[in-house]
Amino acid sequence: MNVDPNQLYLVTGIEGYTPQVSYLLSMMNYARHTTLMAVKGLSMQQLDEPVDANSNTIGALLLHFAALEYAYQVETFEQRELTKEEIAKWGPALDLGEEGRRAIKGHELNYYLRQMEEVRNRSHQLFRRVDDDWLFQEEEFWHKKQANYYFMWFHVLEDEINHRGQIRWMRKRLRA
């Protein structure tokens, strides 16, 4: 899905989607745009450089965006848990921490951007299949609380915004 740059700052309807789904995607599109601007031009060394021994790298955070979004696709659209194969692929990026620091490195920026774009394109395809009522479906979520799909996808959005703030902070502290 190509985002119309003239609509980047509008929470508005998007052709092919119901109103509430459009509004959610509008916000997700803007958040992704600002993430892309925050990482533009970073080298592999910068993507792999932790600020300290306990921090995630920018590369790991970018892959985390794709992993989290993929996990929510599986949970909300397919009503299933990740398979062993999916956990092997996405687990380090979902969990981050020590496993992420060990496993997520050695990739150029385009690698992370492709992963994010592939997952986002799949989200756009999946969202075409649902309507606004779907967003309000409820199920058990964190700590056995009720949540609707709207909240779950809001979490995908706010998680990216939160970590994008970390990325901006980290970028200011990177060596060359």
N, C-alpha and C positions, 0 to 999 in steps of 0.2 A: 504494500500500500504506500503510495507516494503521498506525503503530507503536503498539502497546498501551503506554501509559505505565507500567503495572504490570509490564511485562517489559523496560523500558528498561535495567535494570541486570543482566539475565540473558543469558548466552550460552546460548541454549536452542533447542529445536525451534520452527519456525514452520510452521503448517499450509500444506500445498501444496508444501513443499520437503523434500528429503532432509536427513538430519542434518547433514552437513558444510556443505552449502550454507546451511542454517539458521544454523549457528554463524557463518559468514562474514557473512551478512546481519545477524545480531544485532549484530556488532561494527561493521559499516558504518552501521547505524541509530543506534547510540550516538554514533559519531564525527560523524555528520551533525547529531544533536541538539545536541551541544556546539558545533558550528560555528554553527548557527542562533542559539544563545544568545550567542555571541561577537560577532555582527554585528547583533543586534537593535537597532532604532532608529537605525541610522546613516543620515545624510543623503547625498545625492548628492555634496556637497562633500567629506564625510569619505571616501566610497568612492573618490573620484578623487584624494585628496591623497597624494602620495608622501612618505615620510619624508626622502628625499634624492634626488639626481639619478639614482642607480643602482638605486633600489628599485622594486619593483612596488607597485601600489596594492592596497588591500583588494578593490576591485571586480575587478581583474584576477585576483587569487588566487581569488576566488569563481568566476569564469568558467573559470579553470584547472581547478577541481574537475570541472565539467561536461565540459569538453573532454577531460580525461584519461580520465574514465570512459567517455565516448563512444568514444574511440580504442581503449580496451581491449575494449569491446563488439564493435567492428568486427574487431579482431585475433583475439579468442578465440572469439567466437560465429560470426562470418562468415568467418574465416580469409582476410582480405583486408587490403589497405592502404587508407588513406583516399583517396577520389577527389579530383580537383582542386577540385571544388565543396566538399567537406567540409574540405579544407585551407584554402580561402578563408574558410570560416565559422569554423573552430576553430583555425587556425594561430596567430594572434596570442596566443590564450589557452594553447595548448600550449607555445609557445616562450617566451612572456613577454618579458622584456628590452625593448629599444628598441621593437620592433614592438608589443608589448603596451602599453607606455606611450603610444604614439602612437594606437593604434586602440581601446583599451578605456577609454572614459570617457563621461560624459554620461548615465548610466543610474541610475535609482532602484533601491533595494535590491530591490524586488519583481521587477524585470527579472532580476537575478542569481538570485534564489530560484526563479523560474519555470524558468529554464534548468536549474538544478540538479535541480529536482523532475521535469521532463520526462525528463531523462536517467536519473535514479534509477528512475522508474517503468518505463522501458524495461528497465533492468537487472533489476528484479523480474520482469518478464514473461519475459525471456530465461532467467533462472535457474530458472524453473518448468519449462523444457524439458529441463534437464540433471539428471544425478544425481551422486552423490559420485565415481564413477569418472571422470567428465568432468574434475573438478577436478585429478585426478592425471595427465591427459594431458600429455605433454612435447613441447616443440618448441624450436627454436633461438630464443634471446632476445638480450638485450644482449650485445654483444661476442662473438657466436657461441657463447654458453654455453647449456647445456640448462636449461630452467625448466619448471615445470608451471603450469597455469592457476591453481592455488591460490596459488602465489607471485605470479603476475601480479596477481591480484585483491587479495592482501595488499598489494601495492605501491600500488594505488589507495587502499586504506584508510590506509596509513601516510603516503602523500603528503598526504592531507587533514589528518591529525593534525599532521604537521610544519608545513604552511602555516597551520593554525589557530593554532598557537603563535606564528607570525609575526604573524598578524592580532591576536592578543591584545596582543602587544608593541607593534604599530603603533598600536592603538586608544588605548593609554595616552599616546601621544605626539602625537595629533591635536590640532589647534586646534579649539576649540568644535565 
